[in-house]
Amino acid sequence: IRCQIDDVRSRQIQFGYEVIDPLTGDIFATAYSKHICLDTENKVARMPDYWRHLFGQAAASA
């Protein structure tokens, strides 16, 4: 299973997934999940700048 960061926004991060045959490299399935940042009151909140910068760098290198 390969996982990568596809997109980073101020309040959201999206991860992409691929299930790959290690012998042939064939991709069996793809998927994604979106995650929203919440504060301690479960309200949508901005992602801390440090995290957004860090995840943004990872997304750019994917």
N, CA, C, O and CB atoms as a CASP TS submission, in Angstrom:
PFRMAT TS
TARGET T0000
AUTHOR 0000-0000-0000
METHOD Language model
MODEL 1
PARENT N/A
ATOM      1  N   ILE     1       0.857  -1.174   0.000  1.00  0.00           N
ATOM      2  CA  ILE     1       0.000   0.000   0.000  1.00  0.00           C
ATOM      3  C   ILE     1       0.896   1.229   0.000  1.00  0.00           C
ATOM      4  O   ILE     1       1.798   1.356   0.829  1.00  0.00           O
ATOM      5  CB  ILE     1      -0.971   0.003   1.227  1.00  0.00           C
ATOM      6  N   ARG     2       0.642   2.115  -0.923  1.00  0.00           N
ATOM      7  CA  ARG     2       1.375   3.375  -1.009  1.00  0.00           C
ATOM      8  C   ARG     2       0.439   4.484  -0.546  1.00  0.00           C
ATOM      9  O   ARG     2      -0.724   4.534  -0.945  1.00  0.00           O
ATOM     10  CB  ARG     2       1.903   3.642  -2.468  1.00  0.00           C
ATOM     11  N   CYS     3       0.951   5.361   0.287  1.00  0.00           N
ATOM     12  CA  CYS     3       0.173   6.494   0.793  1.00  0.00           C
ATOM     13  C   CYS     3       0.951   7.769   0.525  1.00  0.00           C
ATOM     14  O   CYS     3       2.171   7.813   0.687  1.00  0.00           O
ATOM     15  CB  CYS     3      -0.137   6.340   2.318  1.00  0.00           C
ATOM     16  N   GLN     4       0.239   8.801   0.114  1.00  0.00           N
ATOM     17  CA  GLN     4       0.891  10.088  -0.111  1.00  0.00           C
ATOM     18  C   GLN     4      -0.063  11.211   0.256  1.00  0.00           C
ATOM     19  O   GLN     4      -1.276  11.014   0.331  1.00  0.00           O
ATOM     20  CB  GLN     4       1.354  10.226  -1.580  1.00  0.00           C
ATOM     21  N   ILE     5       0.492  12.381   0.481  1.00  0.00           N
ATOM     22  CA  ILE     5      -0.319  13.569   0.730  1.00  0.00           C
ATOM     23  C   ILE     5      -0.625  14.193  -0.627  1.00  0.00           C
ATOM     24  O   ILE     5       0.280  14.595  -1.358  1.00  0.00           O
ATOM     25  CB  ILE     5       0.416  14.593   1.687  1.00  0.00           C
ATOM     26  N   ASP     6      -1.911  14.266  -0.951  1.00  0.00           N
ATOM     27  CA  ASP     6      -2.334  14.805  -2.247  1.00  0.00           C
ATOM     28  C   ASP     6      -2.588  16.307  -2.213  1.00  0.00           C
ATOM     29  O   ASP     6      -2.284  17.013  -3.175  1.00  0.00           O
ATOM     30  CB  ASP     6      -3.582  14.098  -2.711  1.00  0.00           C
ATOM     31  N   ASP     7      -3.145  16.798  -1.107  1.00  0.00           N
ATOM     32  CA  ASP     7      -3.544  18.200  -1.063  1.00  0.00           C
ATOM     33  C   ASP     7      -3.539  18.681   0.383  1.00  0.00           C
ATOM     34  O   ASP     7      -3.909  17.947   1.299  1.00  0.00           O
ATOM     35  CB  ASP     7      -4.942  18.399  -1.703  1.00  0.00           C
ATOM     36  N   VAL     8      -3.117  19.917   0.568  1.00  0.00           N
ATOM     37  CA  VAL     8      -3.123  20.539   1.894  1.00  0.00           C
ATOM     38  C   VAL     8      -3.783  21.899   1.761  1.00  0.00           C
ATOM     39  O   VAL     8      -3.410  22.706   0.909  1.00  0.00           O
ATOM     40  CB  VAL     8      -1.670  20.667   2.485  1.00  0.00           C
ATOM     41  N   ARG     9      -4.759  22.137   2.607  1.00  0.00           N
ATOM     42  CA  ARG     9      -5.443  23.432   2.640  1.00  0.00           C
ATOM     43  C   ARG     9      -5.396  23.959   4.067  1.00  0.00           C
ATOM     44  O   ARG     9      -4.870  23.295   4.961  1.00  0.00           O
ATOM     45  CB  ARG     9      -6.923  23.313   2.133  1.00  0.00           C
ATOM     46  N   SER    10      -5.932  25.122   4.276  1.00  0.00           N
ATOM     47  CA  SER    10      -5.824  25.746   5.598  1.00  0.00           C
ATOM     48  C   SER    10      -6.513  24.935   6.692  1.00  0.00           C
ATOM     49  O   SER    10      -6.107  24.987   7.853  1.00  0.00           O
ATOM     50  CB  SER    10      -6.413  27.137   5.557  1.00  0.00           C
ATOM     51  N   ARG    11      -7.546  24.191   6.329  1.00  0.00           N
ATOM     52  CA  ARG    11      -8.297  23.427   7.328  1.00  0.00           C
ATOM     53  C   ARG    11      -8.391  21.934   7.003  1.00  0.00           C
ATOM     54  O   ARG    11      -9.032  21.182   7.738  1.00  0.00           O
ATOM     55  CB  ARG    11      -9.687  23.997   7.461  1.00  0.00           C
ATOM     56  N   GLN    12      -7.772  21.507   5.931  1.00  0.00           N
ATOM     57  CA  GLN    12      -7.976  20.138   5.449  1.00  0.00           C
ATOM     58  C   GLN    12      -6.702  19.555   4.853  1.00  0.00           C
ATOM     59  O   GLN    12      -5.866  20.272   4.304  1.00  0.00           O
ATOM     60  CB  GLN    12      -9.093  20.103   4.413  1.00  0.00           C
ATOM     61  N   ILE    13      -6.577  18.240   4.973  1.00  0.00           N
ATOM     62  CA  ILE    13      -5.496  17.507   4.314  1.00  0.00           C
ATOM     63  C   ILE    13      -6.118  16.294   3.629  1.00  0.00           C
ATOM     64  O   ILE    13      -7.018  15.657   4.176  1.00  0.00           O
ATOM     65  CB  ILE    13      -4.373  17.076   5.338  1.00  0.00           C
ATOM     66  N   GLN    14      -5.636  15.980   2.433  1.00  0.00           N
ATOM     67  CA  GLN    14      -6.133  14.818   1.694  1.00  0.00           C
ATOM     68  C   GLN    14      -4.984  13.851   1.452  1.00  0.00           C
ATOM     69  O   GLN    14      -3.925  14.233   0.954  1.00  0.00           O
ATOM     70  CB  GLN    14      -6.785  15.246   0.346  1.00  0.00           C
ATOM     71  N   PHE    15      -5.211  12.590   1.813  1.00  0.00           N
ATOM     72  CA  PHE    15      -4.246  11.524   1.577  1.00  0.00           C
ATOM     73  C   PHE    15      -4.737  10.660   0.427  1.00  0.00           C
ATOM     74  O   PHE    15      -5.932  10.384   0.323  1.00  0.00           O
ATOM     75  CB  PHE    15      -4.030  10.671   2.856  1.00  0.00           C
ATOM     76  N   GLY    16      -3.826  10.233  -0.435  1.00  0.00           N
ATOM     77  CA  GLY    16      -4.145   9.305  -1.517  1.00  0.00           C
ATOM     78  C   GLY    16      -3.506   7.959  -1.229  1.00  0.00           C
ATOM     79  O   GLY    16      -2.435   7.890  -0.626  1.00  0.00           O
ATOM     80  N   TYR    17      -4.164   6.886  -1.660  1.00  0.00           N
ATOM     81  CA  TYR    17      -3.693   5.528  -1.400  1.00  0.00           C
ATOM     82  C   TYR    17      -3.731   4.712  -2.687  1.00  0.00           C
ATOM     83  O   TYR    17      -4.614   4.899  -3.524  1.00  0.00           O
ATOM     84  CB  TYR    17      -4.546   4.850  -0.302  1.00  0.00           C
ATOM     85  N   GLU    18      -2.781   3.819  -2.835  1.00  0.00           N
ATOM     86  CA  GLU    18      -2.770   2.860  -3.936  1.00  0.00           C
ATOM     87  C   GLU    18      -2.395   1.494  -3.372  1.00  0.00           C
ATOM     88  O   GLU    18      -1.471   1.374  -2.569  1.00  0.00           O
ATOM     89  CB  GLU    18      -1.775   3.298  -5.067  1.00  0.00           C
ATOM     90  N   VAL    19      -3.120   0.475  -3.801  1.00  0.00           N
ATOM     91  CA  VAL    19      -2.759  -0.908  -3.477  1.00  0.00           C
ATOM     92  C   VAL    19      -2.046  -1.450  -4.710  1.00  0.00           C
ATOM     93  O   VAL    19      -2.633  -1.547  -5.787  1.00  0.00           O
ATOM     94  CB  VAL    19      -4.035  -1.793  -3.087  1.00  0.00           C
ATOM     95  N   ILE    20      -0.771  -1.804  -4.539  1.00  0.00           N
ATOM     96  CA  ILE    20       0.093  -2.153  -5.667  1.00  0.00           C
ATOM     97  C   ILE    20       0.630  -3.570  -5.511  1.00  0.00           C
ATOM     98  O   ILE    20       1.031  -3.971  -4.419  1.00  0.00           O
ATOM     99  CB  ILE    20       1.258  -1.153  -5.787  1.00  0.00           C
ATOM    100  N   ASP    21       0.635  -4.331  -6.614  1.00  0.00           N
ATOM    101  CA  ASP    21       1.258  -5.657  -6.630  1.00  0.00           C
ATOM    102  C   ASP    21       2.773  -5.454  -6.605  1.00  0.00           C
ATOM    103  O   ASP    21       3.314  -4.830  -7.518  1.00  0.00           O
ATOM    104  CB  ASP    21       0.810  -6.498  -7.897  1.00  0.00           C
ATOM    105  N   PRO    22       3.469  -5.961  -5.589  1.00  0.00           N
ATOM    106  CA  PRO    22       4.910  -5.729  -5.490  1.00  0.00           C
ATOM    107  C   PRO    22       5.724  -6.425  -6.582  1.00  0.00           C
ATOM    108  O   PRO    22       6.857  -6.026  -6.853  1.00  0.00           O
ATOM    109  CB  PRO    22       5.396  -6.184  -4.148  1.00  0.00           C
ATOM    110  N   LEU    23       5.168  -7.451  -7.205  1.00  0.00           N
ATOM    111  CA  LEU    23       5.902  -8.175  -8.247  1.00  0.00           C
ATOM    112  C   LEU    23       5.767  -7.529  -9.621  1.00  0.00           C
ATOM    113  O   LEU    23       6.737  -7.454 -10.375  1.00  0.00           O
ATOM    114  CB  LEU    23       5.420  -9.604  -8.315  1.00  0.00           C
ATOM    115  N   THR    24       4.568  -7.065  -9.941  1.00  0.00           N
ATOM    116  CA  THR    24       4.322  -6.519 -11.282  1.00  0.00           C
ATOM    117  C   THR    24       4.207  -4.994 -11.310  1.00  0.00           C
ATOM    118  O   THR    24       4.364  -4.374 -12.362  1.00  0.00           O
ATOM    119  CB  THR    24       3.062  -7.120 -11.847  1.00  0.00           C
ATOM    120  N   GLY    25       3.934  -4.401 -10.158  1.00  0.00           N
ATOM    121  CA  GLY    25       3.709  -2.958 -10.114  1.00  0.00           C
ATOM    122  C   GLY    25       2.297  -2.563 -10.507  1.00  0.00           C
ATOM    123  O   GLY    25       1.974  -1.376 -10.544  1.00  0.00           O
ATOM    124  N   ASP    26       1.439  -3.558 -10.806  1.00  0.00           N
ATOM    125  CA  ASP    26       0.048  -3.269 -11.164  1.00  0.00           C
ATOM    126  C   ASP    26      -0.671  -2.623  -9.979  1.00  0.00           C
ATOM    127  O   ASP    26      -0.477  -3.017  -8.829  1.00  0.00           O
ATOM    128  CB  ASP    26      -0.688  -4.564 -11.607  1.00  0.00           C
ATOM    129  N   ILE    27      -1.497  -1.634 -10.279  1.00  0.00           N
ATOM    130  CA  ILE    27      -2.299  -0.978  -9.252  1.00  0.00           C
ATOM    131  C   ILE    27      -3.653  -1.671  -9.192  1.00  0.00           C
ATOM    132  O   ILE    27      -4.394  -1.695 -10.175  1.00  0.00           O
ATOM    133  CB  ILE    27      -2.461   0.552  -9.542  1.00  0.00           C
ATOM    134  N   PHE    28      -3.970  -2.234  -8.025  1.00  0.00           N
ATOM    135  CA  PHE    28      -5.239  -2.946  -7.842  1.00  0.00           C
ATOM    136  C   PHE    28      -6.376  -2.012  -7.447  1.00  0.00           C
ATOM    137  O   PHE    28      -7.519  -2.222  -7.851  1.00  0.00           O
ATOM    138  CB  PHE    28      -5.082  -4.026  -6.789  1.00  0.00           C
ATOM    139  N   ALA    29      -6.071  -0.986  -6.663  1.00  0.00           N
ATOM    140  CA  ALA    29      -7.121  -0.092  -6.176  1.00  0.00           C
ATOM    141  C   ALA    29      -6.508   1.252  -5.805  1.00  0.00           C
ATOM    142  O   ALA    29      -5.336   1.342  -5.442  1.00  0.00           O
ATOM    143  CB  ALA    29      -7.861  -0.711  -4.959  1.00  0.00           C
ATOM    144  N   THR    30      -7.324   2.286  -5.904  1.00  0.00           N
ATOM    145  CA  THR    30      -6.924   3.616  -5.443  1.00  0.00           C
ATOM    146  C   THR    30      -8.027   4.164  -4.548  1.00  0.00           C
ATOM    147  O   THR    30      -9.193   3.791  -4.677  1.00  0.00           O
ATOM    148  CB  THR    30      -6.647   4.581  -6.647  1.00  0.00           C
ATOM    149  N   ALA    31      -7.646   5.042  -3.651  1.00  0.00           N
ATOM    150  CA  ALA    31      -8.618   5.651  -2.744  1.00  0.00           C
ATOM    151  C   ALA    31      -8.030   6.950  -2.208  1.00  0.00           C
ATOM    152  O   ALA    31      -6.850   7.243  -2.404  1.00  0.00           O
ATOM    153  CB  ALA    31      -8.993   4.680  -1.575  1.00  0.00           C
ATOM    154  N   TYR    32      -8.868   7.716  -1.530  1.00  0.00           N
ATOM    155  CA  TYR    32      -8.376   8.902  -0.841  1.00  0.00           C
ATOM    156  C   TYR    32      -9.224   9.123   0.394  1.00  0.00           C
ATOM    157  O   TYR    32     -10.345   8.627   0.495  1.00  0.00           O
ATOM    158  CB  TYR    32      -8.404  10.150  -1.767  1.00  0.00           C
ATOM    159  N   SER    33      -8.676   9.871   1.327  1.00  0.00           N
ATOM    160  CA  SER    33      -9.427  10.277   2.515  1.00  0.00           C
ATOM    161  C   SER    33      -9.117  11.739   2.787  1.00  0.00           C
ATOM    162  O   SER    33      -7.986  12.193   2.612  1.00  0.00           O
ATOM    163  CB  SER    33      -9.073   9.384   3.756  1.00  0.00           C
ATOM    164  N   LYS    34     -10.138  12.465   3.215  1.00  0.00           N
ATOM    165  CA  LYS    34      -9.983  13.875   3.563  1.00  0.00           C
ATOM    166  C   LYS    34     -10.163  14.013   5.068  1.00  0.00           C
ATOM    167  O   LYS    34     -11.054  13.408   5.663  1.00  0.00           O
ATOM    168  CB  LYS    34     -11.007  14.773   2.787  1.00  0.00           C
ATOM    169  N   HIS    35      -9.297  14.822   5.670  1.00  0.00           N
ATOM    170  CA  HIS    35      -9.318  15.016   7.116  1.00  0.00           C
ATOM    171  C   HIS    35      -9.430  16.506   7.407  1.00  0.00           C
ATOM    172  O   HIS    35      -8.696  17.316   6.842  1.00  0.00           O
ATOM    173  CB  HIS    35      -8.047  14.411   7.786  1.00  0.00           C
ATOM    174  N   ILE    36     -10.343  16.853   8.282  1.00  0.00           N
ATOM    175  CA  ILE    36     -10.599  18.240   8.650  1.00  0.00           C
ATOM    176  C   ILE    36     -10.049  18.485  10.053  1.00  0.00           C
ATOM    177  O   ILE    36     -10.188  17.640  10.937  1.00  0.00           O
ATOM    178  CB  ILE    36     -12.123  18.568   8.581  1.00  0.00           C
ATOM    179  N   CYS    37      -9.432  19.629  10.248  1.00  0.00           N
ATOM    180  CA  CYS    37      -8.923  20.003  11.570  1.00  0.00           C
ATOM    181  C   CYS    37     -10.063  20.550  12.420  1.00  0.00           C
ATOM    182  O   CYS    37     -10.881  21.346  11.959  1.00  0.00           O
ATOM    183  CB  CYS    37      -7.780  21.051  11.450  1.00  0.00           C
ATOM    184  N   LEU    38     -10.096  20.106  13.664  1.00  0.00           N
ATOM    185  CA  LEU    38     -11.096  20.569  14.621  1.00  0.00           C
ATOM    186  C   LEU    38     -10.402  21.128  15.850  1.00  0.00           C
ATOM    187  O   LEU    38      -9.290  20.724  16.188  1.00  0.00           O
ATOM    188  CB  LEU    38     -12.060  19.428  15.013  1.00  0.00           C
ATOM    189  N   ASP    39     -11.076  22.067  16.518  1.00  0.00           N
ATOM    190  CA  ASP    39     -10.539  22.569  17.776  1.00  0.00           C
ATOM    191  C   ASP    39     -11.079  21.722  18.926  1.00  0.00           C
ATOM    192  O   ASP    39     -11.744  20.712  18.695  1.00  0.00           O
ATOM    193  CB  ASP    39     -10.898  24.069  17.977  1.00  0.00           C
ATOM    194  N   THR    40     -10.800  22.125  20.142  1.00  0.00           N
ATOM    195  CA  THR    40     -11.217  21.332  21.309  1.00  0.00           C
ATOM    196  C   THR    40     -12.725  21.313  21.505  1.00  0.00           C
ATOM    197  O   THR    40     -13.238  20.517  22.293  1.00  0.00           O
ATOM    198  CB  THR    40     -10.560  21.870  22.558  1.00  0.00           C
ATOM    199  N   GLU    41     -13.443  22.185  20.794  1.00  0.00           N
ATOM    200  CA  GLU    41     -14.909  22.209  20.859  1.00  0.00           C
ATOM    201  C   GLU    41     -15.534  21.552  19.629  1.00  0.00           C
ATOM    202  O   GLU    41     -16.729  21.700  19.375  1.00  0.00           O
ATOM    203  CB  GLU    41     -15.411  23.652  20.991  1.00  0.00           C
ATOM    204  N   ASN    42     -14.710  20.821  18.865  1.00  0.00           N
ATOM    205  CA  ASN    42     -15.144  20.125  17.649  1.00  0.00           C
ATOM    206  C   ASN    42     -15.678  21.064  16.573  1.00  0.00           C
ATOM    207  O   ASN    42     -16.564  20.698  15.800  1.00  0.00           O
ATOM    208  CB  ASN    42     -16.204  19.114  17.993  1.00  0.00           C
ATOM    209  N   LYS    43     -15.135  22.269  16.530  1.00  0.00           N
ATOM    210  CA  LYS    43     -15.461  23.214  15.470  1.00  0.00           C
ATOM    211  C   LYS    43     -14.306  23.213  14.474  1.00  0.00           C
ATOM    212  O   LYS    43     -13.147  23.049  14.853  1.00  0.00           O
ATOM    213  CB  LYS    43     -15.721  24.655  16.041  1.00  0.00           C
ATOM    214  N   VAL    44     -14.638  23.398  13.188  1.00  0.00           N
ATOM    215  CA  VAL    44     -13.604  23.436  12.152  1.00  0.00           C
ATOM    216  C   VAL    44     -12.618  24.552  12.485  1.00  0.00           C
ATOM    217  O   VAL    44     -13.006  25.674  12.809  1.00  0.00           O
ATOM    218  CB  VAL    44     -14.231  23.649  10.733  1.00  0.00           C
ATOM    219  N   ALA    45     -11.328  24.214  12.395  1.00  0.00           N
ATOM    220  CA  ALA    45     -10.281  25.171  12.757  1.00  0.00           C
ATOM    221  C   ALA    45      -9.161  25.132  11.725  1.00  0.00           C
ATOM    222  O   ALA    45      -8.999  24.152  10.998  1.00  0.00           O
ATOM    223  CB  ALA    45      -9.724  24.869  14.169  1.00  0.00           C
ATOM    224  N   ARG    46      -8.402  26.201  11.675  1.00  0.00           N
ATOM    225  CA  ARG    46      -7.236  26.251  10.786  1.00  0.00           C
ATOM    226  C   ARG    46      -6.166  25.302  11.303  1.00  0.00           C
ATOM    227  O   ARG    46      -5.966  25.154  12.508  1.00  0.00           O
ATOM    228  CB  ARG    46      -6.676  27.697  10.676  1.00  0.00           C
ATOM    229  N   MET    47      -5.488  24.666  10.363  1.00  0.00           N
ATOM    230  CA  MET    47      -4.354  23.822  10.704  1.00  0.00           C
ATOM    231  C   MET    47      -3.210  24.734  11.170  1.00  0.00           C
ATOM    232  O   MET    47      -2.993  25.794  10.584  1.00  0.00           O
ATOM    233  CB  MET    47      -3.917  22.931   9.480  1.00  0.00           C
ATOM    234  N   PRO    48      -2.487  24.337  12.206  1.00  0.00           N
ATOM    235  CA  PRO    48      -1.341  25.157  12.619  1.00  0.00           C
ATOM    236  C   PRO    48      -0.387  25.386  11.446  1.00  0.00           C
ATOM    237  O   PRO    48      -0.154  24.481  10.644  1.00  0.00           O
ATOM    238  CB  PRO    48      -0.589  24.485  13.791  1.00  0.00           C
ATOM    239  N   ASP    49       0.161  26.593  11.350  1.00  0.00           N
ATOM    240  CA  ASP    49       1.038  26.956  10.231  1.00  0.00           C
ATOM    241  C   ASP    49       2.183  25.967  10.056  1.00  0.00           C
ATOM    242  O   ASP    49       2.532  25.607   8.932  1.00  0.00           O
ATOM    243  CB  ASP    49       1.600  28.353  10.437  1.00  0.00           C
ATOM    244  N   TYR    50       2.765  25.531  11.167  1.00  0.00           N
ATOM    245  CA  TYR    50       3.891  24.597  11.086  1.00  0.00           C
ATOM    246  C   TYR    50       3.468  23.309  10.384  1.00  0.00           C
ATOM    247  O   TYR    50       4.185  22.816   9.513  1.00  0.00           O
ATOM    248  CB  TYR    50       4.439  24.283  12.494  1.00  0.00           C
ATOM    249  N   TRP    51       2.310  22.759  10.755  1.00  0.00           N
ATOM    250  CA  TRP    51       1.827  21.517  10.141  1.00  0.00           C
ATOM    251  C   TRP    51       1.536  21.730   8.664  1.00  0.00           C
ATOM    252  O   TRP    51       1.911  20.914   7.822  1.00  0.00           O
ATOM    253  CB  TRP    51       0.565  21.009  10.862  1.00  0.00           C
ATOM    254  N   ARG    52       0.860  22.841   8.357  1.00  0.00           N
ATOM    255  CA  ARG    52       0.497  23.104   6.961  1.00  0.00           C
ATOM    256  C   ARG    52       1.756  23.226   6.102  1.00  0.00           C
ATOM    257  O   ARG    52       1.793  22.725   4.979  1.00  0.00           O
ATOM    258  CB  ARG    52      -0.357  24.393   6.851  1.00  0.00           C
ATOM    259  N   HIS    53       2.771  23.883   6.624  1.00  0.00           N
ATOM    260  CA  HIS    53       4.034  24.013   5.895  1.00  0.00           C
ATOM    261  C   HIS    53       4.687  22.646   5.709  1.00  0.00           C
ATOM    262  O   HIS    53       5.133  22.312   4.612  1.00  0.00           O
ATOM    263  CB  HIS    53       4.993  24.968   6.637  1.00  0.00           C
ATOM    264  N   LEU    54       4.742  21.861   6.775  1.00  0.00           N
ATOM    265  CA  LEU    54       5.361  20.539   6.725  1.00  0.00           C
ATOM    266  C   LEU    54       4.621  19.621   5.753  1.00  0.00           C
ATOM    267  O   LEU    54       5.247  18.981   4.908  1.00  0.00           O
ATOM    268  CB  LEU    54       5.392  19.913   8.124  1.00  0.00           C
ATOM    269  N   PHE    55       3.293  19.552   5.869  1.00  0.00           N
ATOM    270  CA  PHE    55       2.502  18.708   4.973  1.00  0.00           C
ATOM    271  C   PHE    55       2.554  19.236   3.539  1.00  0.00           C
ATOM    272  O   PHE    55       2.557  18.451   2.591  1.00  0.00           O
ATOM    273  CB  PHE    55       1.045  18.631   5.457  1.00  0.00           C
ATOM    274  N   GLY    56       2.594  20.549   3.376  1.00  0.00           N
ATOM    275  CA  GLY    56       2.685  21.134   2.040  1.00  0.00           C
ATOM    276  C   GLY    56       3.971  20.745   1.337  1.00  0.00           C
ATOM    277  O   GLY    56       3.966  20.498   0.131  1.00  0.00           O
ATOM    278  N   GLN    57       5.076  20.686   2.074  1.00  0.00           N
ATOM    279  CA  GLN    57       6.345  20.240   1.494  1.00  0.00           C
ATOM    280  C   GLN    57       6.249  18.787   1.048  1.00  0.00           C
ATOM    281  O   GLN    57       6.732  18.430  -0.026  1.00  0.00           O
ATOM    282  CB  GLN    57       7.493  20.409   2.504  1.00  0.00           C
ATOM    283  N   ALA    58       5.623  17.949   1.873  1.00  0.00           N
ATOM    284  CA  ALA    58       5.470  16.531   1.520  1.00  0.00           C
ATOM    285  C   ALA    58       4.594  16.378   0.281  1.00  0.00           C
ATOM    286  O   ALA    58       4.885  15.550  -0.582  1.00  0.00           O
ATOM    287  CB  ALA    58       4.865  15.740   2.698  1.00  0.00           C
ATOM    288  N   ALA    59       3.527  17.167   0.186  1.00  0.00           N
ATOM    289  CA  ALA    59       2.636  17.087  -0.978  1.00  0.00           C
ATOM    290  C   ALA    59       3.369  17.520  -2.245  1.00  0.00           C
ATOM    291  O   ALA    59       3.169  16.933  -3.308  1.00  0.00           O
ATOM    292  CB  ALA    59       1.380  17.963  -0.764  1.00  0.00           C
ATOM    293  N   ALA    60       4.206  18.531  -2.139  1.00  0.00           N
ATOM    294  CA  ALA    60       4.935  19.028  -3.305  1.00  0.00           C
ATOM    295  C   ALA    60       5.951  18.014  -3.820  1.00  0.00           C
ATOM    296  O   ALA    60       6.246  17.982  -5.015  1.00  0.00           O
ATOM    297  CB  ALA    60       5.639  20.330  -2.964  1.00  0.00           C
ATOM    298  N   SER    61       6.483  17.191  -2.927  1.00  0.00           N
ATOM    299  CA  SER    61       7.488  16.206  -3.348  1.00  0.00           C
ATOM    300  C   SER    61       6.867  14.886  -3.773  1.00  0.00           C
ATOM    301  O   SER    61       7.580  13.986  -4.215  1.00  0.00           O
ATOM    302  CB  SER    61       8.473  15.958  -2.227  1.00  0.00           C
ATOM    303  N   ALA    62       5.544  14.753  -3.649  1.00  0.00           N
ATOM    304  CA  ALA    62       4.870  13.486  -4.010  1.00  0.00           C
ATOM    305  C   ALA    62       4.718  13.367  -5.512  1.00  0.00           C
ATOM    306  O   ALA    62       4.178  12.375  -6.001  1.00  0.00           O
ATOM    307  CB  ALA    62       3.487  13.387  -3.337  1.00  0.00           C
TER
END
